[in-house]
Every structure is written in structure tokens, then in C-alpha cells.
């Protein structure tokens, strides 16, 4: 760009009289041609590009250096610069009008399109959109520079969805043409010459003209500069307060000042003035400036510019009027509060009146009921007199008490039923049971006592311990009337004739209180039974002891445990000289098997019965030709009484050795194998299936079969019975097959039982955790699973699973080994426990 205009003056003339210098002032030419792409440019020559500012140039194009003087070339021809043309009068007048900026402007002089207008700007308008200010170009020339390139920009725009002739953006909201600029006519302010909007601006952003709003806004702005727009004096404004406003203010101030009552009586000393003043509440401080100071004269007002003297100023009168107004307001508020208080008091008293009336009606109803109850009780007392013509019976008394309970339940429940029953019912009840013998008629009076139980028993007292007789009339009735009758018959009762007493207590146990029945069994019945057991002799008494002890089991249950030890001791003494041939011992002992605990019963059998049976079985002589089976029968007759393990021990010790020895000696003397077969099968049929199923008994009989097979297989001996080998082999095969079938049947039965038990367990309860699963498996396999009290390992509870000590940690079973705890599976645990 050429900089020759920088060293010309404003009219284009060179300042030849002064020293030449570089002028950096921005002129109108700079502003007009700054954004003009078609402006004249100064093209740099090759010499200027090489030497820069030291390059030689022509005198008319020569540029002064910064801060130095340029030597003038006086040999150059004279150049005349045009100063312009003289303008006409009309043009000068127009220019003067445009330069006059101080002339007031009226609203009517402005064009209609000038003023506040509402732009209709869409949501897609962005203020950052810019364009060239130097003029507009046709859209057809836009991007024409791409003809000299490969056109990659236009292709990229088209790939991204650009359509030639439309705006950019997703919704084509971009402008197509650059922003147009409109040249202002003169040097006035913005908008001084009317609207400066272009045609494109009006098309893109239309406006809504509102002449009335513009005129109103103009007048409003214009009136701000005036001292008094209306030109008239202001009228005084009066403020009024209605009674409702005062009432509302009083209610609000009452709510706010309620928590500040303590501050209303505070003594306040004011030392802010010339003299010290004392106030008795904080509210007086707020009114101290409104009261004129009597003691001190008012300070004269400060002289102000153009200050007007007040025409009517009476502060005392104003204070008095304000005080009257405040007093009136306070009186109105006080009257409103008093009225509200009286209304609330009326409502409260009305509610109290309703409650009092209800209480009065209730009391009248209670008095009426009590009077009727009193009449019934007095009637009963009159009929209880000795010489009354119509004496009161127990049934009539029960009907009167039922009436009291049904119709006057509250009064009957709150009354002292104990004293009433003692005074009226007890004498009648004693007369009713005067001639009663409980052992002969055990059900006499059960219905009557049950009826009085419903009438007299206190439902609020659960008398299981029941020593508080003063709180329950029925318990006191049983204790004072019924129990003495029972005590009188106990000494007359024979314990060996237990049926009448057992029937009597069975009939009354559900009627009398629990503690009364416990007292009878513990204090009256048990001592008599204990005394009779001590006098019992199993060798001389013809009546078995179980016939008069066992009937008490349903009533006394564990209370009879102290009697079992002396009974076992007496039975043990009686069995010292007993022989298994005497069957009476089994008849005496058999009823006690289910009564004694399994441990005590097994210990009693091992001590007193098993040695006698072993001695008897040891005396048994096995003779195939002449066999006496009495001793064997005497022993096997005790199979259900003694345990299987004890019976197997007797057989293994005293029977099978002799039996196998006789078989071997018989086979060594050229026997008849048919007789041996019959002898073998005969002895085997003498044992029950439970005994034969035991592995030790199976082994003994299989050993006998092996002995017979070896005897027929060996060629020792001169003569061999024809078919003996085949018969023995057939017998062996048959016996083995029976054993196999029996085992298969047992396994099938166990599987069915386990399946049924599993279904029952699944139906009843599903194991919720691993501990419940172990407990279920223990129950299925008859294994004891219980916690070890007071024993823990690493904070985990220890359990006994059979003879194994285990603990459970996060669903894993740990078994105690020799040195450490070993995790194991549930099936392995069951196998180890078995």
C-alpha cells in the first residue's frame, strides 16, 4: 500500500515550509480504504526488496526516513497538486446542516424507521458472523480462487452436505451474502440521519414497528430532563389504616413479641446525649427522638441555599397527635385481643361443658348400675341368714353371679370378687361338698366347679405359680374348700389300689389350677408311693409293682424318677438266685424296659441277666443224635429284652465254638451228608432274621459251609457217599444266594425309608445353611450332632459328629487330626462317623 498520503496534509498538499517528518495520524482515506480489497497498492520493486530502505528510488516516490530529514531534489520539475473543486452554494448549505450538531432534534423530525424497534431474531442468529465492509460481491464469484488449485475445499464442503447457493450449518442457517455496510452521510452520531439498516438486514432480521410505544418512550425520556413535567404543585398524600390492618398488625406483633417479654422489663441507661437518661424498655429508645427535649433548646437550623422557612411548625402538637394516634391504635389492638380471648374462652367452656355433661351421664349410669348390683348383693345376704324362709342355693347364687357378669361387667370386674365370694359362695360350697367321697364318686361337683371357675377366676392373672390367693377368688375357693376334702381321703387311700385315685385326679386335673395339681402330686401322692415302694418285696408280694406304679406315669411322668433306683436295686437283689428256667423274671422286668432309660436298662441287663444266660448257654450240650434244646430256648427267649450286641457276645463265646467243633468231629467219621445238611438247616432256623443278618453270625455259618465243602472236596477216606459233593455245593450256593437276596432286600428297604424320610424332611423344612444340612444328614444316619459347650477354635464353635470333633467355617467342615484341622467332605465325615 502506498504511504505517500502520510506526508500530505488533510487537503493533499505537501508541507514544504516545515521540516519533513513521518505522520502517523489516521485520516479518512485510511478508514475508507482499510478494508477495500481493490485499493491501490504499492508494489515493491526488486531493488527495494534487496536493499530495503537504502534502495534508490525516484524523487516523487521517495519516502522520508523515520526521524530524519529528506534531502530535496531541486532539479526535478515542478509538480502541481490539485486542491479540489469549489463546491456550489447548495452543497455548502447541505454540508453546514450536516455539521451542525448542537441543534435540538425533535421526534417528528426523525424518520419513521428510526427509534426503538423489536428485532425478530431467530434461534440460529449468531453475533459472531462477520463479512466485508467494503462492499458486496456476487455469490457467483465466491470461491473463484479455487480454479487455480485442485478444488479440495469445495469438495470437502460438498462431502459434508454443503449445497451451493444455500447457507452453511445443519439447517442452512448461515448467511449467503457478506454483511453489507451503509455509508453515513455526514459526521453525525449513530442514527442521526435515520435508519442505517440495509436491505439484506431487513430481509434477514425483520422488525415490528410500534409507533405508540416509541412515542411513549420518547416522551418518558424527554420528561426526565424537565424540572416539573406537569407544571403544577403536588397534592399532599394521606395514608389511612383500616381497623382490619391494625388487628392484623396486632396479631403479628403479638406473635413476634411473645418470646421478647423478658426484654420489655430491662432497665436501659442512655448515655449518647449530653445528659444521662434512663429507660425501662428497649421500645422507649425508638421513640426518644420524637419527643421534644424540654430541658435544652432546639439547635437553630443550618442555613441552606434557597431554604424556605416553615410556615406551620409545632413539634409539641405533632407529638401529641402522634401519641393520640398510637394510643388509639393500641386500644383497638387491645380490644381485638380481648375479644379474641373471650371467643376462645367461650369455645373452651363449651367443650368443657360437653365433657362434663358426658362425665355426668356416665356417672349417673354407673350409679344406677351400682345401685342394682347392691340390691342383688343385699338380697343374697338376706337369703343367707339362718332363719330365712327362702334360703339361697348354690345354683341360684351362680345365676346371680352370671347376671352380674353379663349385665354389669365393668362393675363386677372392678369389684372385690374375693370378699364377695368368701362371704356368699364359700359357705354354700362347703355345704355342697359336705358328704362327698372322692374315691367313690370322682366326678361329683365337676360341672359346678367348672361353672364357678368361669365366674370367679381372674383372667389377668396367669396363676402357674399361683401363691397369691388374695387376687383370685377361684384359686382361694379350691384351696380353702376343695383341698381339705382331698387331704382327708389321702390317709385312707391304699397306693396298691391306685385306680380310684388316678381316675379322681384325671377327672379334676383340667379344672383345678396347675399349682394345686402339682401340690397334690408332689406333697400328697408321691410320699405315699415312695413309702409303698420301700415296703415292697419282689420275692413275696404277689402283686407286680408295675401294676400300681405305671398308671401314675401320665400324671406324674418325671416325678417318678426317684422311685426307679430303689426298684432296680430290689429287683437286682431278687435276681441273685434266679435261673433262666424261671420265666417269671421276664414277666416282671418286661414292663420296665420302656420306663427305664436305655442306659440304665442295658446296665441292669448286663449286670443281672446276661451272666445267668451265659452260664446257661455254657451248660448246653450239642449232640446231633440226642439234642436237648431247653437251655437254648431259655437263652433265646431273652432276645427282645437284652441288646443284640449282648446276645451275639453270648453266642460267639458259648455256642458257636462248641457247634463248629461238633460239626468237624462229625465230618471226620464218614457221616451221612443228608443228615448234616438237615442238622445245619435246623440250627440255622433257630435264629431270628435280625440275628442272622449280623455279619458275625453270617461268618460263623459260612465257616460251617466251608468246612463241609472242604470235607467233600478232599479224597481222604475210603468211601464217599454218592452225590454228597453236589448236595453240599448246592446247599452252599443256595445259602449264599439267600444271603445276597436278603441284603438286597434290606438295601432296597433302607433306600425306600430314606426316600420317604427325605420327602418328609423336604416337605417339613429345607436346610437354610450348611449347619442345618449337616444336622439333617446326622439325623438320617442316626449320628449324634451337638455343640461342645464352652469349646471354640479360632472363634468357631466346636461340634461332635458321632465321636469326631469338627467345626464349620464358611461352608467347609474341618475335622480334628493329629496335629492340625483337616477340611473334609460331608460324605467322608459320615463314613468316618460310622
LOTI-721452 format. One line per field, with one value per residue (C-alpha): z, x, y; residue in three letters. Coordinates in steps of 0.25 Angstrom, whole numbers, plus 5000, padded with zeros to 4 digits. Layout:
// residues N
zz: [Z:...]
xx: [X:...]
yy: [Y:...]
aa: [ala:...]
// end
This chain:
// residues 834
zz: [5000:4996:5008:5000:5007:5021:5018:5011:5019:5020:5006:4999:4999:5004:5016:5009:5019:5031:5034:5028:5037:5038:5040:5047:5048:5043:5033:5026:5014:5023:5029:5015:5009:5020:5017:5002:4994:4981:4987:4980:4986:4985:4978:4984:4973:4972:4977:4989:4993:4992:4999:5007:5012:5005:4991:4981:4977:4969:4976:4975:4981:4991:5005:5017:5028:5042:5050:5039:5028:5014:5004:4994:4979:4973:4959:4958:4950:4957:4961:4963:4973:4971:4983:4978:4972:4979:4983:4980:4990:4991:4994:5004:5011:5012:5018:5028:5032:5034:5042:5052:5064:5074:5068:5076:5070:5071:5070:5058:5050:5051:5040:5044:5043:5054:5068:5077:5069:5072:5065:5061:5063:5061:5069:5058:5058:5064:5066:5062:5048:5040:5026:5018:5020:5007:4998:4993:4982:4975:4981:4967:4969:4983:4983:4969:4974:4974:4959:4962:4972:4972:4978:4991:4999:4991:4990:5005:5007:4997:5005:5018:5011:5006:4995:4986:4987:5002:5015:5024:5036:5039:5036:5025:5035:5031:5022:5008:5005:5013:5023:5015:5020:5018:5018:5027:5020:5030:5043:5052:5063:5060:5056:5054:5039:5040:5039:5035:5032:5019:5010:5014:5029:5028:5020:5030:5043:5041:5052:5057:5058:5069:5067:5080:5089:5082:5085:5099:5102:5095:5104:5116:5113:5110:5123:5131:5127:5132:5145:5147:5135:5139:5143:5155:5171:5177:5185:5199:5200:5212:5217:5224:5233:5234:5246:5240:5237:5251:5256:5247:5251:5266:5263:5256:5267:5278:5271:5269:5283:5291:5293:5296:5308:5317:5309:5312:5327:5324:5330:5319:5322:5310:5310:5296:5298:5307:5319:5324:5322:5328:5320:5325:5312:5299:5292:5299:5292:5278:5282:5289:5276:5274:5288:5289:5299:5309:5316:5304:5294:5280:5271:5260:5246:5238:5227:5213:5200:5196:5209:5212:5226:5230:5231:5241:5251:5264:5269:5282:5275:5265:5276:5284:5271:5269:5283:5282:5269:5276:5288:5279:5271:5284:5289:5276:5277:5291:5289:5278:5286:5298:5288:5282:5296:5300:5288:5291:5305:5300:5291:5302:5312:5302:5300:5315:5317:5307:5314:5328:5323:5317:5330:5338:5329:5331:5346:5346:5338:5348:5360:5354:5352:5365:5372:5365:5368:5382:5382:5377:5387:5399:5394:5395:5409:5414:5408:5415:5429:5437:5439:5425:5419:5405:5407:5395:5388:5380:5367:5370:5374:5361:5353:5361:5359:5344:5343:5350:5340:5328:5330:5340:5335:5338:5352:5354:5349:5357:5370:5380:5376:5386:5398:5391:5388:5402:5409:5400:5391:5401:5411:5400:5394:5407:5409:5395:5397:5412:5409:5397:5396:5384:5383:5381:5372:5366:5356:5367:5366:5353:5346:5358:5360:5345:5345:5357:5350:5339:5349:5359:5352:5349:5334:5337:5346:5340:5352:5349:5362:5368:5382:5382:5387:5391:5376:5370:5377:5370:5374:5388:5387:5383:5393:5405:5401:5392:5396:5411:5405:5397:5409:5417:5408:5405:5418:5415:5401:5398:5388:5382:5379:5370:5360:5369:5372:5357:5352:5362:5358:5343:5345:5352:5347:5335:5345:5357:5356:5351:5364:5372:5364:5366:5381:5381:5373:5380:5394:5395:5385:5383:5398:5399:5387:5392:5405:5398:5389:5401:5407:5394:5393:5379:5385:5394:5388:5378:5372:5362:5365:5351:5352:5363:5358:5343:5344:5350:5338:5330:5342:5349:5338:5342:5357:5358:5354:5369:5371:5359:5366:5379:5369:5361:5374:5379:5366:5365:5379:5375:5363:5370:5371:5359:5348:5333:5334:5343:5333:5344:5344:5329:5333:5344:5336:5323:5326:5331:5318:5313:5326:5330:5321:5311:5318:5332:5325:5318:5330:5338:5328:5327:5342:5345:5333:5323:5333:5336:5321:5318:5329:5324:5310:5314:5320:5307:5301:5286:5282:5268:5271:5284:5285:5297:5293:5307:5311:5297:5297:5311:5305:5292:5299:5305:5291:5291:5305:5304:5293:5280:5284:5297:5290:5279:5290:5297:5284:5280:5293:5298:5286:5272:5277:5282:5270:5260:5268:5267:5252:5250:5258:5251:5237:5241:5244:5230:5232:5225:5218:5217:5232:5233:5223:5231:5244:5239:5234:5247:5255:5246:5247:5262:5260:5256:5244:5252:5258:5244:5238:5247:5240:5251:5251:5235:5237:5246:5237:5225:5232:5234:5219:5216:5226:5219:5205:5209:5215:5202:5193:5199:5196:5210:5214:5207:5204:5199:5199:5184:5181:5194:5187:5179:5190:5199:5187:5184:5199:5199:5186:5192:5205:5198:5189:5201:5208:5195:5193:5208:5207:5194:5201:5213:5204:5196:5209:5214:5201:5202:5216:5213:5201:5210:5220:5210:5205:5219:5222:5210:5212:5226:5226:5216:5221:5221:5223:5224:5238:5236:5225:5234:5245:5234:5230:5244:5247:5234:5238:5253:5257:5269:5265:5276:5280:5290:5302:5305:5294:5282:5271:5266:5270:5263:5271:5272:5270:5272:5260:5266:5272:5263:5267:5256:5253:5241:5235:5222:5218:5220:5230:5238:5245:5256:5252:5260:5259:5251:5246:5232:5223:5218:5210:5216:5211:5217:5230:5230:5227:5238:5248:5244]
xx: [5000:5005:5009:5010:4997:5004:5013:5002:4993:4978:4976:4986:4997:5011:5016:5029:5031:5033:5043:5038:5034:5027:5012:5004:4991:4979:4972:4958:4966:4971:4957:4951:4962:4966:4956:4956:4961:4962:4970:4983:4995:5010:5017:5031:5042:5053:5063:5055:5054:5069:5073:5061:5061:5074:5069:5070:5056:5050:5048:5033:5033:5044:5039:5046:5053:5047:5052:5061:5061:5059:5068:5060:5063:5062:5066:5053:5042:5031:5018:5005:4995:4981:4974:4960:4948:4940:4926:4913:4905:4894:4905:4911:4898:4895:4909:4907:4894:4901:4912:4902:4902:4896:4883:4872:4865:4850:4843:4835:4848:4853:4849:4839:4849:4857:4855:4854:4849:4848:4857:4851:4864:4863:4870:4880:4886:4900:4906:4920:4916:4924:4927:4934:4930:4936:4924:4918:4921:4913:4912:4916:4930:4931:4942:4947:4961:4959:4961:4976:4976:4971:4958:4959:4952:4939:4939:4941:4929:4920:4924:4919:4906:4908:4899:4903:4894:4890:4896:4905:4901:4892:4879:4886:4885:4897:4897:4899:4904:4914:4910:4906:4911:4903:4911:4907:4904:4911:4919:4907:4904:4899:4884:4885:4881:4871:4871:4885:4879:4882:4872:4879:4878:4863:4861:4869:4864:4851:4846:4832:4829:4822:4819:4811:4822:4833:4825:4822:4837:4842:4833:4837:4852:4849:4842:4854:4861:4850:4849:4834:4827:4813:4816:4806:4808:4808:4796:4798:4797:4789:4791:4780:4780:4767:4763:4766:4780:4782:4776:4786:4797:4794:4793:4807:4813:4808:4814:4827:4828:4824:4838:4843:4835:4847:4854:4842:4845:4860:4866:4874:4883:4885:4898:4898:4893:4898:4891:4889:4875:4869:4859:4851:4850:4856:4843:4845:4858:4852:4842:4852:4855:4840:4839:4844:4855:4849:4862:4870:4867:4866:4878:4876:4875:4887:4886:4884:4883:4869:4864:4849:4845:4834:4820:4814:4823:4818:4826:4819:4805:4811:4816:4802:4795:4804:4803:4787:4788:4797:4788:4776:4783:4788:4774:4768:4778:4776:4761:4763:4771:4762:4750:4758:4761:4747:4743:4753:4749:4734:4739:4747:4736:4726:4736:4737:4722:4721:4731:4725:4712:4717:4724:4711:4703:4714:4714:4699:4699:4710:4702:4689:4697:4704:4690:4685:4697:4696:4681:4685:4696:4687:4677:4687:4691:4677:4675:4688:4682:4680:4665:4661:4649:4655:4670:4679:4684:4697:4690:4683:4695:4702:4691:4692:4707:4705:4695:4705:4716:4707:4699:4709:4722:4730:4725:4727:4741:4745:4738:4745:4741:4749:4742:4728:4731:4737:4724:4714:4719:4729:4718:4709:4721:4724:4710:4710:4723:4720:4716:4725:4735:4745:4749:4735:4729:4741:4732:4723:4723:4732:4721:4718:4733:4735:4723:4729:4743:4737:4731:4742:4755:4763:4767:4778:4786:4792:4794:4804:4812:4799:4802:4795:4782:4777:4776:4768:4755:4754:4768:4765:4752:4759:4770:4760:4749:4753:4767:4763:4754:4765:4775:4765:4764:4779:4782:4770:4776:4784:4795:4794:4779:4783:4771:4761:4771:4776:4762:4759:4771:4769:4755:4759:4773:4767:4758:4767:4779:4792:4799:4788:4790:4805:4803:4795:4804:4817:4812:4801:4803:4818:4821:4811:4817:4831:4827:4820:4832:4841:4831:4831:4838:4838:4840:4828:4818:4808:4804:4814:4820:4817:4802:4801:4813:4811:4797:4803:4812:4803:4800:4814:4824:4838:4833:4834:4849:4854:4846:4853:4866:4861:4852:4864:4872:4861:4860:4875:4875:4863:4871:4883:4878:4870:4871:4868:4858:4849:4841:4834:4846:4844:4829:4833:4844:4838:4828:4840:4848:4841:4841:4855:4865:4873:4886:4880:4873:4885:4893:4883:4882:4897:4899:4887:4882:4894:4903:4892:4889:4904:4905:4892:4897:4911:4904:4897:4902:4901:4898:4894:4888:4880:4879:4873:4868:4863:4875:4876:4861:4863:4874:4867:4855:4862:4865:4856:4860:4875:4882:4887:4901:4900:4893:4903:4914:4907:4906:4921:4926:4918:4910:4918:4931:4924:4915:4927:4935:4923:4922:4937:4937:4924:4930:4943:4935:4929:4916:4903:4903:4888:4887:4898:4890:4877:4885:4891:4878:4871:4881:4880:4865:4866:4871:4863:4865:4871:4882:4885:4886:4898:4912:4918:4907:4908:4922:4920:4910:4919:4930:4922:4919:4934:4937:4926:4932:4946:4941:4934:4945:4957:4959:4962:4954:4952:4937:4930:4915:4909:4904:4910:4919:4907:4898:4908:4911:4896:4894:4905:4900:4886:4890:4899:4888:4878:4888:4890:4875:4873:4884:4878:4864:4870:4877:4864:4856:4866:4866:4851:4851:4862:4854:4841:4849:4855:4842:4837:4849:4848:4833:4835:4847:4858:4872:4875:4890:4902:4900:4885:4890:4900:4889:4879:4890:4893:4878:4877:4889:4886:4898:4899:4902:4903:4911:4922:4919:4930:4939:4944:4955:4959:4945:4937:4928:4933:4923:4923:4919:4918:4932:4938:4941:4938:4936:4929:4936:4930:4922:4934:4935:4949:4952:4962:4974:4987:4993:4984:4970:4967:4956:4947:4935:4921:4921:4935:4930:4918:4927:4937:4926:4920]
yy: [5000:5014:5023:5035:5041:5040:5052:5061:5070:5068:5074:5066:5078:5075:5083:5089:5100:5091:5080:5067:5056:5043:5046:5034:5041:5032:5040:5038:5032:5021:5018:5017:5008:4999:4988:4991:4979:4988:4999:5003:4996:5000:4988:4986:4986:4976:4987:4991:4976:4975:4988:4991:5006:5009:5006:5017:5022:5033:5047:5046:5033:5035:5033:5040:5032:5031:5043:5049:5059:5056:5064:5071:5070:5084:5079:5072:5078:5085:5077:5083:5077:5079:5085:5081:5088:5099:5094:5101:5109:5097:5087:5096:5099:5084:5082:5093:5086:5073:5079:5086:5076:5085:5088:5081:5070:5067:5053:5058:5061:5047:5037:5026:5015:5021:5018:5006:4994:4980:4970:4957:4949:4934:4924:4922:4936:4937:4951:4946:4945:4956:4960:4970:4985:4990:4986:4973:4963:4954:4940:4934:4939:4933:4923:4926:4925:4910:4910:4912:4900:4886:4889:4881:4892:4891:4876:4875:4884:4876:4863:4869:4873:4887:4891:4902:4914:4911:4915:4907:4900:4888:4895:4904:4916:4923:4935:4934:4948:4956:4967:4979:4993:5006:5019:5030:5044:5053:5053:5052:5041:5028:5029:5044:5042:5032:5017:5011:4997:4991:4983:4970:4973:4976:4963:4954:4961:4967:4977:4980:4995:5001:5015:5017:5010:5018:5032:5028:5024:5037:5045:5038:5040:5055:5057:5053:5066:5075:5080:5079:5072:5075:5089:5088:5087:5073:5070:5064:5049:5044:5029:5022:5010:5002:4994:4981:4985:4989:4976:4968:4977:4974:4959:4959:4967:4958:4946:4953:4960:4947:4942:4956:4959:4957:4969:4978:4980:4983:4995:5003:5015:5024:5032:5036:5050:5062:5056:5042:5037:5024:5016:5004:4996:4996:5001:5014:5017:5016:5028:5037:5045:5048:5055:5069:5072:5081:5084:5088:5098:5093:5096:5106:5100:5101:5112:5105:5111:5114:5109:5112:5115:5106:5113:5104:5096:5092:5079:5078:5078:5067:5059:5060:5056:5044:5040:5040:5032:5022:5021:5019:5008:5001:5002:4996:4985:4982:4981:4972:4963:4963:4960:4948:4943:4944:4936:4925:4925:4923:4911:4905:4906:4900:4888:4887:4887:4876:4867:4870:4866:4853:4850:4853:4844:4833:4835:4834:4821:4816:4820:4813:4800:4800:4802:4790:4782:4786:4781:4768:4766:4771:4761:4749:4754:4753:4740:4735:4737:4725:4727:4731:4725:4725:4721:4723:4711:4709:4709:4722:4728:4724:4730:4743:4744:4741:4753:4762:4757:4759:4772:4779:4774:4787:4788:4773:4773:4785:4780:4771:4758:4751:4757:4755:4740:4738:4743:4737:4725:4718:4714:4709:4701:4695:4690:4685:4676:4672:4657:4655:4643:4646:4631:4626:4637:4644:4653:4659:4674:4675:4683:4692:4696:4698:4708:4715:4715:4724:4733:4735:4733:4745:4745:4756:4746:4734:4726:4716:4718:4723:4726:4740:4735:4749:4753:4741:4736:4723:4719:4722:4715:4702:4704:4706:4697:4686:4683:4680:4669:4663:4663:4655:4644:4642:4635:4625:4622:4609:4612:4598:4601:4613:4613:4621:4632:4632:4633:4644:4653:4650:4656:4668:4672:4681:4688:4691:4701:4695:4699:4692:4679:4680:4681:4669:4660:4665:4666:4656:4645:4644:4642:4630:4624:4625:4619:4607:4605:4604:4593:4585:4571:4565:4551:4551:4561:4555:4568:4573:4587:4592:4589:4601:4610:4610:4616:4629:4631:4640:4649:4649:4646:4650:4651:4636:4636:4636:4623:4615:4614:4606:4598:4593:4591:4582:4574:4572:4566:4557:4552:4547:4533:4533:4523:4525:4514:4523:4531:4540:4549:4553:4556:4565:4572:4574:4585:4593:4593:4605:4612:4612:4620:4612:4613:4609:4597:4592:4593:4585:4574:4573:4572:4563:4555:4553:4546:4536:4534:4532:4521:4514:4514:4509:4497:4494:4480:4479:4465:4462:4449:4453:4468:4475:4489:4495:4503:4509:4513:4519:4528:4532:4535:4548:4553:4565:4568:4569:4576:4570:4572:4565:4553:4552:4552:4540:4533:4535:4532:4520:4514:4515:4509:4496:4496:4496:4486:4476:4479:4476:4463:4458:4461:4453:4440:4437:4444:4444:4457:4458:4458:4468:4477:4475:4478:4491:4496:4492:4500:4512:4512:4514:4528:4541:4549:4560:4551:4544:4558:4561:4560:4551:4541:4540:4538:4526:4519:4522:4516:4503:4503:4504:4492:4484:4487:4484:4471:4466:4472:4464:4450:4446:4433:4420:4423:4435:4436:4438:4452:4457:4467:4472:4473:4481:4490:4493:4496:4506:4512:4513:4519:4529:4533:4535:4544:4552:4553:4557:4568:4573:4574:4581:4591:4594:4596:4605:4613:4614:4619:4629:4634:4635:4642:4651:4655:4657:4666:4674:4676:4680:4688:4692:4694:4708:4707:4697:4694:4690:4681:4674:4673:4667:4657:4653:4650:4642:4633:4633:4640:4650:4664:4674:4686:4685:4695:4705:4700:4708:4708:4722:4727:4716:4707:4692:4681:4666:4658:4644:4642:4653:4667:4677:4692:4699:4711:4718:4705:4696:4685:4683:4670:4670:4662:4658:4672:4681:4682:4676:4680:4668:4666:4663:4648:4646:4651:4642:4630:4633:4635:4621]
aa: [unk:unk:unk:unk:unk:unk:unk:unk:unk:unk:unk:unk:unk:unk:unk:unk:unk:unk:unk:unk:unk:unk:unk:unk:unk:unk:unk:unk:unk:unk:unk:unk:unk:unk:unk:unk:unk:unk:unk:unk:unk:unk:unk:unk:unk:unk:unk:unk:unk:unk:unk:unk:unk:unk:unk:unk:unk:unk:unk:unk:unk:unk:unk:unk:unk:unk:unk:unk:unk:unk:unk:unk:unk:unk:unk:unk:unk:unk:unk:unk:unk:unk:unk:unk:unk:unk:unk:unk:unk:unk:unk:unk:unk:unk:unk:unk:unk:unk:unk:unk:unk:unk:unk:unk:unk:unk:unk:unk:unk:unk:unk:unk:unk:unk:unk:unk:unk:unk:unk:unk:unk:unk:unk:unk:unk:unk:unk:unk:unk:unk:unk:unk:unk:unk:unk:unk:unk:unk:unk:unk:unk:unk:unk:unk:unk:unk:unk:unk:unk:unk:unk:unk:unk:unk:unk:unk:unk:unk:unk:unk:unk:unk:unk:unk:unk:unk:unk:unk:unk:unk:unk:unk:unk:unk:unk:unk:unk:unk:unk:unk:unk:unk:unk:unk:unk:unk:unk:unk:unk:unk:unk:unk:unk:unk:unk:unk:unk:unk:unk:unk:unk:unk:unk:unk:unk:unk:unk:unk:unk:unk:unk:unk:unk:unk:unk:unk:unk:unk:unk:unk:unk:unk:unk:unk:unk:unk:unk:unk:unk:unk:unk:unk:unk:unk:unk:unk:unk:unk:unk:unk:unk:unk:unk:unk:unk:unk:unk:unk:unk:unk:unk:unk:unk:unk:unk:unk:unk:unk:unk:unk:unk:unk:unk:unk:unk:unk:unk:unk:unk:unk:unk:unk:unk:unk:unk:unk:unk:unk:unk:unk:unk:unk:unk:unk:unk:unk:unk:unk:unk:unk:unk:unk:unk:unk:unk:unk:unk:unk:unk:unk:unk:unk:unk:unk:unk:unk:unk:unk:unk:unk:unk:unk:unk:unk:unk:unk:unk:unk:unk:unk:unk:unk:unk:unk:unk:unk:unk:unk:unk:unk:unk:unk:unk:unk:unk:unk:unk:unk:unk:unk:unk:unk:unk:unk:unk:unk:unk:unk:unk:unk:unk:unk:unk:unk:unk:unk:unk:unk:unk:unk:unk:unk:unk:unk:unk:unk:unk:unk:unk:unk:unk:unk:unk:unk:unk:unk:unk:unk:unk:unk:unk:unk:unk:unk:unk:unk:unk:unk:unk:unk:unk:unk:unk:unk:unk:unk:unk:unk:unk:unk:unk:unk:unk:unk:unk:unk:unk:unk:unk:unk:unk:unk:unk:unk:unk:unk:unk:unk:unk:unk:unk:unk:unk:unk:unk:unk:unk:unk:unk:unk:unk:unk:unk:unk:unk:unk:unk:unk:unk:unk:unk:unk:unk:unk:unk:unk:unk:unk:unk:unk:unk:unk:unk:unk:unk:unk:unk:unk:unk:unk:unk:unk:unk:unk:unk:unk:unk:unk:unk:unk:unk:unk:unk:unk:unk:unk:unk:unk:unk:unk:unk:unk:unk:unk:unk:unk:unk:unk:unk:unk:unk:unk:unk:unk:unk:unk:unk:unk:unk:unk:unk:unk:unk:unk:unk:unk:unk:unk:unk:unk:unk:unk:unk:unk:unk:unk:unk:unk:unk:unk:unk:unk:unk:unk:unk:unk:unk:unk:unk:unk:unk:unk:unk:unk:unk:unk:unk:unk:unk:unk:unk:unk:unk:unk:unk:unk:unk:unk:unk:unk:unk:unk:unk:unk:unk:unk:unk:unk:unk:unk:unk:unk:unk:unk:unk:unk:unk:unk:unk:unk:unk:unk:unk:unk:unk:unk:unk:unk:unk:unk:unk:unk:unk:unk:unk:unk:unk:unk:unk:unk:unk:unk:unk:unk:unk:unk:unk:unk:unk:unk:unk:unk:unk:unk:unk:unk:unk:unk:unk:unk:unk:unk:unk:unk:unk:unk:unk:unk:unk:unk:unk:unk:unk:unk:unk:unk:unk:unk:unk:unk:unk:unk:unk:unk:unk:unk:unk:unk:unk:unk:unk:unk:unk:unk:unk:unk:unk:unk:unk:unk:unk:unk:unk:unk:unk:unk:unk:unk:unk:unk:unk:unk:unk:unk:unk:unk:unk:unk:unk:unk:unk:unk:unk:unk:unk:unk:unk:unk:unk:unk:unk:unk:unk:unk:unk:unk:unk:unk:unk:unk:unk:unk:unk:unk:unk:unk:unk:unk:unk:unk:unk:unk:unk:unk:unk:unk:unk:unk:unk:unk:unk:unk:unk:unk:unk:unk:unk:unk:unk:unk:unk:unk:unk:unk:unk:unk:unk:unk:unk:unk:unk:unk:unk:unk:unk:unk:unk:unk:unk:unk:unk:unk:unk:unk:unk:unk:unk:unk:unk:unk:unk:unk:unk:unk:unk:unk:unk:unk:unk:unk:unk:unk:unk:unk:unk:unk:unk:unk:unk:unk:unk:unk:unk:unk:unk:unk:unk:unk:unk:unk:unk:unk:unk:unk:unk:unk:unk:unk:unk:unk:unk:unk:unk:unk:unk:unk:unk:unk:unk:unk:unk:unk:unk:unk:unk:unk:unk:unk:unk:unk:unk:unk:unk:unk:unk:unk:unk:unk:unk:unk:unk:unk:unk:unk:unk:unk:unk:unk:unk:unk:unk:unk:unk:unk]
// end
